[in-house]
Amino acid sequence: MDRTIPALVMLGLAVALAVLLWVGWRGRQRRQAEVPAPQPVPDDPGPERYRAEGQYVTTTTAGDWLDRLAVHGLGLRTKADAAVYDGGVLFERAGSGPLWVPAGSIDEVRLESGMAGKFVERDGLVVLGWRLGDHAVDTGFRTRVPGDKTALKAAIEDLMSSGRPGDTGLPQDQEEE
């Protein structure tokens, strides 16, 4: 029996699916064009408080774990380190560039079971709720070593409670007085 025709049909379906995925991703990027780019990593983020290896899961609209942000590389899952500094949290993402979350932009940190297509055991993800400009977002991170998630969460909570007055995450010329 000739398998050429079924193979070509399957190849055509795979190409069509890839094109549809690409078109959908580009449409999402257009709809999210108003989302500002994250701030660059400061020259001096302060002393490092804690670091964990793992996986950057994604950044989504806060409270909507299926609304992955496609702009600025925020929706790409990648290997990463999460580092807590006095000035904020740095996700050093392989292939996507760093993501800096200023301490004054952090609203909450919690453990969750999943977001945007990545579902794990109960409380397996560290989720950071923060503000990107006027947009409330959630960023998920899965530690490589399971025990590191509680230490990472505790380091971020300590950063939040240390009260960094005046650190709004905005450039100084945009801060309200």
N, C-alpha and C positions, 0 to 999 in steps of 0.2 A: 504494500500500500504506500502510495506517495505521501510523504509528510511535509512536502514543501508548502502546499497551500495552508494547512493549519499553522505551520510555523510563521508564515508571512502574516496571517491574520492575527496571531498572538503578538508579533512584533509591532504591527500597526496599532493594536490596542494599547500596548505599553507606551508607544510614542504619543498617542492621543492622551493617555492619562498623564504623562509627564507634562505635556503642553497645557492641559487643564490645570494642573497643580501650579505651574509657573504663572499662568494668567490669574489665578486666584490670589497668589502671593503678591503679584504686582498690584492688583486691585486693593488689597489690604493696605499696601504701602501708600497708595494714593489717598485712601480714606483716613489714614493716620498721619498725613503730612503735617498737621498742626502740632504734633507732639515734638517738643524741643529736643535737641541733642543733649545727652548727659554732659555734665561739666568735665573738663579735663582733670586728670590727676594733678593735685597741687605739687609744687616743687618740694614742699616740706609737709607731708601729711601728719607729722608727729611721730612719736615712738610707736612701734608695733606692739600691740597688746596680745594678739592671738592670730594664728594662721592654721588653716585646715585645707588639705587637698580634697578634691572631689570633682563634681560635675555641676556646671552652671546649667540649670534646667531651662529657664526662660524668664522673661518679664511679661506680665499681663496687666490689663486694666484691673485695678483693685476690685476684689469681690467677684470678678468674672474670669475664672481660671481658663476659660476656653478662648478668650479674646487676647491671643498672643500678639505682642507688639512686633510688627514686621520692620519698622523703621530703625535706623541707626544700629542694625545688627543685634537688637535686643531680643529677638525671637529665636536666635540660633542656639541650639543646645551644643555645648562644647565642654571639653575637659577644662578645669579651672582650679585656681586656689582662691580661697576667701581669706582676706586679711583684715583684721580690725586694728585701726590706728586711732590715735587721739582725735584726729580730724574727721574720721568717717570710716566707711567700709569699702574696701577695694576688691573687686572680682577681677583677677588676672586671667582672662579668657584666652585659650589657645586659638589662634586664627581669627578671632573677632575683635581683638584689642581690649584694653582695660575698661571696666565700668566702675566709676567712682560715685559713691553715694555719700554726700556730706552728712556729718553727724546731725546738723540742724534740720535735715530733710527727713530723717527717720521718724516714723510714727509708731511702729510696733515691730516686734519680732515674735514669731510663733513657730511651732512644729505642726506640720500637716502631712496628710497621706498622699497628696498629689496635686498636680496642676498641668494643664495643657498637654495631655498625652503622656505624662510621666506619672504613673501611680505605683506606689511602693508600700511597704508595710506601714502600719499605724505610726504616725509621728516620725516618718522617715525623711522628711524634707524640712530644711530650715527656710522659712518664708519671711522675707523682709518687706514690710509695708512702708513705703516712702513716697515723697512727692517729687515728681519730675516736672518742674515748672508748675502749672496749674493742674496737672494730672496726677491723681492718686494711682499708684502702681504697686504691684507685688512682684518681687523677684525671688525665685526659688533656687536653692542650692542643696545638693545631696553630697554629704561628706563621704569620702572613700572609706574611712574607718567609722563604723556606726557610733562608737562612743564619743567621737568628736562633735557630733551635732549638739549635744547638751552643753559642751564647753563653748562652742561657737555662739550658741544662743545666749549663754550667760555673759560672754564677753561683749556682745552687742547690747544686752540689757544694762551692763555696767557702763558702757559708753553713753547710753541714753540717760542713765540716772546721774552721770557725772556732771550734767548740766553745763553745756557749752554755750553760755549766754552770748547772744548776738550772732551765733553761727546759724544762719538761715539757709545756707546753701546757695545764696544768690551772690553775684559779684557785688562788691562793696558799693558801687555806684547805683545799684538797684535796690539796696536794702532800704526799708522804711525806717524812719527815725521816730 
